[in-house]
Amino acid sequence: MAKVKGIGGVFFLSRGDAKALSSWYEKHLGMQLEDFGAAILKWEDDTAEDNGVTVWHVADSNSDWFSPSESRFMINYRVDDLEAMVEQLTAAGIEILKGPEYHENGAFAWILDPEGNKIELWEPKIWDEKNKR
């Protein structure tokens, strides 16, 4: 049987100005945009301790996991330094909804983009004495 081997891209419609929304992601999350307007995220550039994984999950229809967003999706972005990311977002006036939190598979924080889409930021970490908080 043929099977899915990974995520090849993430695509969603802007509710307003797509270029402005893309620029927000570039400015605040460091997603370098190519000339054609998309960011190319390469696994070989990711130096996390987990050697790279992508999680796929369908939440129950009554889940409040994506709250306060009304979107029916949430994207989890891998980051290289969550504490520094939280500092730069806070300095830019972007509210941290929750986090950082430390779990057995890394550190997490949550924000909303300008269109109200919830974003999960994840710094993958091995659960050992140096990473437990």
Backbone as a printed PyTorch tensor [residue, N CA C, xyz], in Angstrom:
tensor([[[  0.8390,  -1.1860,   0.0000],
         [  0.0000,   0.0000,   0.0000],
         [  0.8820,   1.2460,   0.0000]],

        [[  0.5600,   2.2060,  -0.8420],
         [  1.2540,   3.4940,  -0.8230],
         [  0.8580,   4.2340,   0.4430]],

        [[  1.7500,   5.0550,   0.9750],
         [  1.4300,   5.7850,   2.2080],
         [  2.0950,   7.1440,   2.2250]],

        [[  1.5640,   8.0250,   3.0230],
         [  2.1170,   9.3590,   3.2140],
         [  3.4180,   9.2280,   3.9930]],

        [[  4.4370,   9.9790,   3.5800],
         [  5.7470,   9.9300,   4.2260],
         [  6.1090,  11.2330,   4.9240]],

        [[  5.2960,  12.2690,   4.7880],
         [  5.6100,  13.5430,   5.4290],
         [  4.6950,  14.6420,   4.9440]],

        [[  4.9240,  15.8200,   5.4370],
         [  4.1740,  17.0060,   5.0180],
         [  5.0030,  17.7120,   3.9540]],

        [[  4.4260,  17.9180,   2.7990],
         [  5.1280,  18.5670,   1.7090],
         [  4.9500,  20.0760,   1.6880]],

        [[  3.9780,  20.5580,   2.4160],
         [  3.7450,  22.0000,   2.4770],
         [  2.5270,  22.3010,   3.3110]],

        [[  2.4130,  23.5340,   3.7300],
         [  1.2490,  24.0110,   4.4700],
         [  0.7260,  25.2070,   3.6870]],

        [[ -0.5430,  25.1570,   3.3180],
         [ -1.1450,  26.2010,   2.4970],
         [ -2.4850,  26.5790,   3.1110]],

        [[ -2.7320,  27.8730,   3.3060],
         [ -4.0350,  28.3020,   3.7880],
         [ -4.3690,  29.6660,   3.2230]],

        [[ -5.6580,  29.9510,   3.1620],
         [ -6.1280,  31.2180,   2.6130],
         [ -6.0580,  32.3180,   3.6540]],

        [[ -5.6040,  33.4800,   3.2290],
         [ -5.6410,  34.6660,   4.0720],
         [ -7.0750,  35.1850,   4.1120]],

        [[ -7.4450,  35.7680,   5.2220],
         [ -8.7630,  36.4050,   5.3150],
         [ -8.7310,  37.8230,   4.7720]],

        [[ -7.5260,  38.3360,   4.5590],
         [ -7.3750,  39.7110,   4.0910],
         [ -6.1940,  39.8260,   3.1390]],

        [[ -5.1660,  40.5560,   3.5620],
         [ -3.9930,  40.8460,   2.7510],
         [ -2.9500,  39.7350,   2.9330]],

        [[ -2.8400,  38.8560,   1.9490],
         [ -1.9250,  37.7080,   2.0410],
         [ -0.4700,  38.1560,   2.1590]],

        [[ -0.0890,  39.2010,   1.4350],
         [  1.2990,  39.6750,   1.4970],
         [  1.6180,  40.2420,   2.8820]],

        [[  0.6810,  40.9640,   3.4770],
         [  0.9000,  41.5080,   4.8150],
         [  1.0160,  40.3860,   5.8440]],

        [[  0.1790,  39.3630,   5.7090],
         [  0.2350,  38.2360,   6.6370],
         [  1.5590,  37.4830,   6.4740]],

        [[  1.9880,  37.2410,   5.2350],
         [  3.2690,  36.5890,   4.9890],
         [  4.4170,  37.4050,   5.5720]],

        [[  4.3540,  38.7170,   5.4160],
         [  5.3910,  39.5930,   5.9690],
         [  5.4340,  39.5300,   7.4860]],

        [[  4.2710,  39.3840,   8.1380],
         [  4.2240,  39.2490,   9.6070],
         [  4.9670,  37.9780,  10.0230]],

        [[  4.7230,  36.8750,   9.3230],
         [  5.4210,  35.6210,   9.6290],
         [  6.9310,  35.7690,   9.4200]],

        [[  7.3140,  36.4790,   8.3760],
         [  8.7330,  36.6940,   8.1140],
         [  9.3610,  37.5560,   9.2100]],

        [[  8.7020,  38.6490,   9.5550],
         [  9.2470,  39.5840,  10.5470],
         [  9.3040,  38.9860,  11.9450]],

        [[  8.2420,  38.3300,  12.3780],
         [  8.1510,  37.9100,  13.7760],
         [  8.5620,  36.4610,  14.0340]],

        [[  8.4690,  35.6060,  13.0210],
         [  8.8430,  34.2030,  13.2220],
         [ 10.0880,  33.8170,  12.4280]],

        [[ 10.6490,  34.7640,  11.6880],
         [ 11.8960,  34.5040,  10.9720],
         [ 11.7680,  33.5960,   9.7720]],

        [[ 10.5740,  33.4860,   9.2180],
         [ 10.3740,  32.6280,   8.0460],
         [ 10.7850,  33.4070,   6.7990]],

        [[ 11.9530,  33.0970,   6.2710],
         [ 12.4860,  33.8200,   5.1190],
         [ 11.6650,  33.5140,   3.8790]],

        [[ 11.1110,  34.5480,   3.2770],
         [ 10.2650,  34.3780,   2.0960],
         [ 11.1020,  34.3930,   0.8260]],

        [[ 10.7820,  33.4810,  -0.0590],
         [ 11.4120,  33.4250,  -1.3800],
         [ 10.7430,  34.4630,  -2.2830]],

        [[ 11.3250,  34.7000,  -3.4490],
         [ 10.7830,  35.6880,  -4.3820],
         [  9.3360,  35.4090,  -4.7570]],

        [[  8.9300,  34.1390,  -4.7910],
         [  7.5670,  33.8080,  -5.1730],
         [  6.5990,  33.8610,  -3.9900]],

        [[  7.0730,  34.2740,  -2.7980],
         [  6.1970,  34.5420,  -1.6710],
         [  6.0700,  33.4620,  -0.6240]],

        [[  6.6870,  32.3010,  -0.8190],
         [  6.5940,  31.2040,   0.1430],
         [  7.9150,  31.0470,   0.8980]],

        [[  7.8460,  30.4440,   2.0720],
         [  9.0470,  30.0870,   2.8270],
         [  9.3410,  28.6150,   2.5780]],

        [[ 10.6060,  28.2870,   2.4070],
         [ 11.0440,  26.9070,   2.2250],
         [ 11.7410,  26.4890,   3.5220]],

        [[ 11.1450,  25.5270,   4.2260],
         [ 11.7070,  25.0570,   5.4920],
         [ 12.3880,  23.7150,   5.2170]],

        [[ 13.6870,  23.6470,   5.3960],
         [ 14.4500,  22.4570,   5.0470],
         [ 14.8420,  21.6860,   6.3000]],

        [[ 14.5810,  20.3720,   6.2960],
         [ 14.9230,  19.5350,   7.4450],
         [ 16.4010,  19.6130,   7.7710]],

        [[ 17.2540,  19.6910,   6.7750],
         [ 18.6930,  19.7090,   7.0700],
         [ 19.1330,  20.9620,   7.8280]],

        [[ 18.2970,  22.0180,   7.8160],
         [ 18.6070,  23.2280,   8.5750],
         [ 18.1760,  23.1240,  10.0320]],

        [[ 17.4060,  22.1010,  10.3780],
         [ 16.8890,  21.9240,  11.7360],
         [ 17.8870,  21.1020,  12.5400]],

        [[ 18.3890,  21.6710,  13.6330],
         [ 19.4060,  21.0000,  14.4390],
         [ 18.8610,  20.4890,  15.7680]],

        [[ 17.5500,  20.2900,  15.8710],
         [ 16.9370,  19.8530,  17.1260],
         [ 17.4100,  18.4600,  17.5290]],

        [[ 17.3030,  18.1950,  18.8270],
         [ 17.7580,  16.9280,  19.3990],
         [ 16.9400,  15.7190,  18.9360]],

        [[ 15.7380,  15.9320,  18.4010],
         [ 14.8780,  14.7990,  18.0230],
         [ 15.1550,  14.2750,  16.6150]],

        [[ 16.0950,  14.8750,  15.9200],
         [ 16.4600,  14.4910,  14.5500],
         [ 15.3290,  14.6750,  13.5480]],

        [[ 14.3150,  15.4280,  13.9030],
         [ 13.2690,  15.7990,  12.9660],
         [ 12.0830,  14.8630,  12.9080]],

        [[ 10.9470,  15.3490,  13.3220],
         [  9.6820,  14.6410,  13.1810],
         [  8.6020,  15.6710,  12.8670]],

        [[  7.5320,  15.2100,  12.2470],
         [  6.3510,  16.0310,  12.0280],
         [  5.1720,  15.2600,  12.6070]],

        [[  4.3590,  15.9280,  13.3990],
         [  3.2040,  15.2940,  14.0320],
         [  1.9540,  15.6470,  13.2320]],

        [[  1.0780,  14.6920,  13.0260],
         [ -0.2030,  14.9010,  12.3560],
         [ -1.2760,  14.3780,  13.2900]],

        [[ -2.3200,  15.1780,  13.5200],
         [ -3.3480,  14.7980,  14.4890],
         [ -4.6780,  15.4470,  14.1130]],

        [[ -5.7800,  14.7230,  14.2900],
         [ -7.1210,  15.2660,  14.1090],
         [ -7.7430,  15.3990,  15.4950]],

        [[ -8.1400,  16.6110,  15.8500],
         [ -8.7380,  16.8710,  17.1620],
         [-10.2460,  16.6320,  17.1090]],

        [[-10.8250,  16.2840,  18.2570],
         [-12.2770,  16.1260,  18.3630],
         [-12.9690,  17.4390,  18.0240]],

        [[-14.1590,  17.3520,  17.4600],
         [-14.8910,  18.5520,  17.0320],
         [-15.2220,  19.4820,  18.1960]],

        [[-15.3130,  18.9660,  19.4080],
         [-15.6380,  19.8110,  20.5620],
         [-14.3970,  20.2210,  21.3580]],

        [[-13.2090,  20.0180,  20.7970],
         [-11.9670,  20.3730,  21.4810],
         [-11.8140,  21.8900,  21.5900]],

        [[-11.2680,  22.3330,  22.7010],
         [-10.9590,  23.7600,  22.8460],
         [ -9.4650,  24.0170,  22.6590]],

        [[ -8.7460,  23.0220,  22.1290],
         [ -7.3090,  23.0910,  21.9300],
         [ -6.9000,  24.3050,  21.0910]],

        [[ -7.7010,  24.6850,  20.0980],
         [ -7.3370,  25.7790,  19.2040],
         [ -7.8270,  27.1370,  19.7180]],

        [[ -8.5770,  27.1590,  20.8020],
         [ -9.0980,  28.4020,  21.3700],
         [ -7.9410,  29.3060,  21.7950]],

        [[ -8.0760,  30.6050,  21.6840],
         [ -9.2830,  31.3510,  21.3520],
         [ -9.5210,  31.5260,  19.8510]],

        [[ -8.7060,  30.9050,  19.0190],
         [ -8.9000,  31.0020,  17.5830],
         [-10.1950,  30.3100,  17.1820]],

        [[-10.8320,  30.8350,  16.1570],
         [-12.0150,  30.1970,  15.5970],
         [-11.6610,  29.3560,  14.3670]],

        [[-10.3700,  29.3430,  14.0030],
         [ -9.9190,  28.5390,  12.8650],
         [-10.0450,  27.0630,  13.1930]],

        [[-10.1970,  26.2730,  12.1700],
         [-10.3440,  24.8310,  12.3430],
         [ -9.0100,  24.1130,  12.1640]],

        [[ -7.9270,  24.8800,  12.2280],
         [ -6.5920,  24.2950,  12.1410],
         [ -5.6490,  25.0740,  13.0470]],

        [[ -4.5460,  24.4640,  13.3860],
         [ -3.4650,  25.1340,  14.1050],
         [ -2.1690,  24.5500,  13.5510]],

        [[ -1.2260,  25.4120,  13.2580],
         [  0.0590,  24.9430,  12.7590],
         [  1.0800,  25.0130,  13.8890]],

        [[  1.8360,  23.9340,  14.0260],
         [  2.9250,  23.8490,  14.9920],
         [  4.2080,  24.1260,  14.2170]],

        [[  4.9210,  25.1780,  14.6330],
         [  6.1950,  25.5120,  13.9990],
         [  7.3370,  25.1320,  14.9210]],

        [[  8.3100,  24.4210,  14.3830],
         [  9.5270,  24.0910,  15.1170],
         [ 10.3880,  25.3460,  15.1850]],

        [[ 10.9210,  25.6430,  16.3590],
         [ 11.7940,  26.8080,  16.5260],
         [ 13.1230,  26.3490,  17.1310]],

        [[ 14.1610,  27.1320,  16.8960],
         [ 15.4810,  26.7490,  17.3840],
         [ 15.7640,  27.2150,  18.8050]],

        [[ 15.0440,  28.2320,  19.2880],
         [ 15.2730,  28.7520,  20.6440],
         [ 13.9710,  29.3820,  21.1210]],

        [[ 13.1450,  28.6070,  21.8120],
         [ 11.8200,  29.0830,  22.2030],
         [ 11.8950,  30.2820,  23.1350]],

        [[ 12.8000,  30.2620,  24.1030],
         [ 12.8800,  31.3840,  25.0440],
         [ 13.2260,  32.6730,  24.3250]],

        [[ 14.1670,  32.6360,  23.3840],
         [ 14.5060,  33.8240,  22.5980],
         [ 13.3310,  34.2500,  21.7210]],

        [[ 12.6170,  33.2810,  21.1470],
         [ 11.4490,  33.5850,  20.3170],
         [ 10.3880,  34.2950,  21.1450]],

        [[ 10.1150,  33.7940,  22.3490],
         [  9.1180,  34.4200,  23.2240],
         [  9.5500,  35.8430,  23.5730]],

        [[ 10.8210,  36.0450,  23.8550],
         [ 11.3220,  37.3890,  24.1550],
         [ 11.1270,  38.3320,  22.9830]],

        [[ 11.4530,  37.8830,  21.7670],
         [ 11.3180,  38.7790,  20.6140],
         [  9.8610,  39.0610,  20.2960]],

        [[  8.9790,  38.0750,  20.4560],
         [  7.5560,  38.3050,  20.2210],
         [  6.9860,  39.2760,  21.2550]],

        [[  7.3530,  39.0840,  22.5100],
         [  6.8870,  39.9750,  23.5810],
         [  7.3710,  41.4070,  23.3310]],

        [[  8.6410,  41.5580,  22.9350],
         [  9.1960,  42.8810,  22.6430],
         [  8.4590,  43.5550,  21.4900]],

        [[  7.9160,  42.7520,  20.5690],
         [  7.1680,  43.2890,  19.4240],
         [  5.6950,  43.5270,  19.7600]],

        [[  5.3100,  43.2670,  21.0150],
         [  3.9300,  43.4980,  21.4290],
         [  2.9800,  42.3670,  21.0860]],

        [[  3.5130,  41.1990,  20.7710],
         [  2.6700,  40.0440,  20.4330],
         [  2.4030,  39.2640,  21.7100]],

        [[  1.1300,  39.0650,  22.0150],
         [  0.7320,  38.3770,  23.2420],
         [  1.0800,  36.8960,  23.1810]],

        [[  1.6910,  36.4210,  24.2460],
         [  1.9290,  34.9900,  24.4000],
         [  0.7040,  34.4490,  25.1260]],

        [[ -0.0870,  33.6330,  24.4420],
         [ -1.3180,  33.1090,  25.0380],
         [ -1.0240,  32.1800,  26.2000]],

        [[  0.0270,  31.3710,  26.0290],
         [  0.3830,  30.3790,  27.0350],
         [  1.8140,  29.9390,  26.7750]],

        [[  2.5360,  29.6580,  27.8370],
         [  3.8810,  29.1310,  27.7130],
         [  4.9350,  30.1610,  28.0470]],

        [[  6.1820,  29.7580,  27.9950],
         [  6.6320,  28.4310,  27.6340],
         [  6.2420,  27.3650,  28.6560]],

        [[  5.9330,  26.1990,  28.1160],
         [  5.6740,  25.0080,  28.9210],
         [  6.6930,  23.9580,  28.5040]],

        [[  7.0910,  23.1400,  29.4590],
         [  8.1100,  22.1240,  29.1980],
         [  7.5030,  20.7440,  29.4030]],

        [[  7.5950,  19.9140,  28.3650],
         [  7.0120,  18.5790,  28.3710],
         [  8.0530,  17.5690,  27.9240]],

        [[  7.6800,  16.3030,  27.9360],
         [  8.6290,  15.2440,  27.6090],
         [  9.1590,  15.3030,  26.1760]],

        [[  8.5120,  16.0490,  25.3020],
         [  9.0120,  16.1510,  23.9330],
         [  9.4360,  17.5680,  23.5500]],

        [[  9.5790,  18.4480,  24.5520],
         [ 10.1070,  19.7680,  24.2570],
         [  9.3860,  20.8990,  24.9540]],

        [[  9.6920,  22.1000,  24.4970],
         [  9.1370,  23.3200,  25.0640],
         [  8.1280,  23.9070,  24.0660]],

        [[  7.0200,  24.4490,  24.6030],
         [  5.9230,  24.9490,  23.7750],
         [  5.4560,  26.3280,  24.2370]],

        [[  4.9700,  27.1220,  23.2870],
         [  4.2720,  28.3800,  23.5800],
         [  3.2510,  28.5900,  22.4640]],

        [[  2.2410,  29.4160,  22.7490],
         [  1.1540,  29.6310,  21.7910],
         [  0.8800,  31.1140,  21.6170]],

        [[  0.6400,  31.5140,  20.3560],
         [  0.3100,  32.8880,  19.9990],
         [ -0.7930,  32.8560,  18.9400]],

        [[ -1.2940,  34.0420,  18.5810],
         [ -2.2080,  34.1920,  17.4480],
         [ -1.5280,  35.0350,  16.3870]],

        [[ -1.7530,  34.7060,  15.1110],
         [ -1.2640,  35.5780,  14.0510],
         [ -2.2610,  36.7280,  13.8900]],

        [[ -1.9740,  37.7250,  13.0370],
         [ -2.8710,  38.8820,  12.9070],
         [ -4.2890,  38.5360,  12.4460]],

        [[ -4.5010,  37.3590,  11.8620],
         [ -5.8380,  36.9620,  11.4210],
         [ -6.5270,  36.0380,  12.4130]],

        [[ -5.9360,  35.8540,  13.5960],
         [ -6.5690,  35.0660,  14.6420],
         [ -6.3280,  33.5750,  14.5600]],

        [[ -5.3740,  33.1370,  13.7300],
         [ -5.0160,  31.7180,  13.6640],
         [ -4.0720,  31.3910,  14.8110]],

        [[ -4.3840,  30.3640,  15.5630],
         [ -3.5150,  29.9740,  16.6690],
         [ -2.2780,  29.2750,  16.1250]],

        [[ -1.1360,  29.6240,  16.6980],
         [  0.1510,  29.0710,  16.3120],
         [  0.7650,  28.4160,  17.5390]],

        [[  1.2190,  27.1890,  17.3560],
         [  1.9570,  26.5060,  18.4140],
         [  3.4340,  26.5460,  18.0360]],

        [[  4.2490,  27.0660,  18.9360],
         [  5.6920,  27.1150,  18.7350],
         [  6.3150,  25.9940,  19.5510]],

        [[  7.1940,  25.2180,  18.9400],
         [  7.7520,  24.0330,  19.5860],
         [  9.2580,  23.9810,  19.3950]],

        [[  9.9660,  23.9060,  20.5000],
         [ 11.3990,  23.6140,  20.4480],
         [ 11.5740,  22.1660,  20.8930]],

        [[ 11.8120,  21.2570,  19.9440],
         [ 11.9800,  19.8490,  20.3130],
         [ 13.1860,  19.6820,  21.2330]],

        [[ 13.0000,  18.8890,  22.2780],
         [ 14.0830,  18.6100,  23.2260],
         [ 13.9450,  17.1860,  23.7260]],

        [[ 15.0630,  16.5870,  24.0490],
         [ 15.0780,  15.2810,  24.6770],
         [ 14.7580,  15.5040,  26.1650]],

        [[ 13.8820,  14.6920,  26.7390],
         [ 13.4620,  14.8370,  28.1300],
         [ 14.5370,  14.2490,  29.0350]],

        [[ 15.4690,  15.0940,  29.4370],
         [ 16.5270,  14.6540,  30.3430],
         [ 16.7080,  15.7270,  31.4180]],

        [[ 17.6310,  15.5320,  32.3080],
         [ 17.7910,  16.4410,  33.4520],
         [ 18.0720,  17.8700,  33.0290]],

        [[ 18.8240,  18.0890,  31.9360],
         [ 19.1340,  19.4630,  31.5200],
         [ 17.9220,  20.1720,  30.9210]],

        [[ 16.9340,  19.4360,  30.4190],
         [ 15.7930,  20.0600,  29.7730],
         [ 14.5320,  20.0940,  30.6430]],

        [[ 14.5140,  19.4190,  31.7660],
         [ 13.3500,  19.4620,  32.6550],
         [ 13.3240,  20.8020,  33.3690]],

        [[ 12.1380,  21.3910,  33.4880],
         [ 11.9960,  22.6820,  34.1860],
         [ 11.0960,  22.5070,  35.3490]]])
